[in-house]
Amino acid sequence: MLKEFKEFAMRGNVVDMAVGIVIGAAFGTIVKSFVDDVLMPPIGVLLGNVDFSNLFAVIKEGAVAAPYATLEAAKEAGAVTLNYGAFVNTIISFVIIAFAVFLVIKAINNLQKQEEEKGETPPKPSEEQQLLTEIRDILKARKGSKVNPKTSGSRA
């Protein structure tokens, strides 16, 4: 059983999948940082100094009464919050990742299409094949113009 598992785990597609998962996770953290640290601050400034990561609604107050200046302050007070700002950031991250995956798949499909188009045109025959084809055509032309007495079937 251990041998079967080792064979399964070492197959090319399993290893490729593992590499894809690791790269995908790393890409996800990069996109999250891009959204949280680069994209959302300017959008927040344009919308009137809004920090999307601190947008929340208090469902139940904690030990300290509301209002809470930040999401962190609400969590420290033990308040139950609905963190819709974090949800907006997550949606934006998802859209960016989905678009990046779309671009990668589109590029792969274009490459596959180009390979298929290359494969559709038959390869040019070699010089030997061209020469043999010419000889065959010449022999066919000779047979058609002359009647060979040995093959004609008539005897004198």
Secondary structure, DSSP 8 states (H G I E B T S, - for coil): -HHHHHHHHTSHHHHHHHHHHHHHHHHHHHHHHIIIIIIHHHHHHHTTS--GGG--EEEE--SS-S--SSHHHHHHTT-EEE-HHHHHHHHHHHHHHHHHHHHHHHHHHHHHHHHHHHHHS-----HHHHHHHHHHHHHHHHHHHS--HHHH----
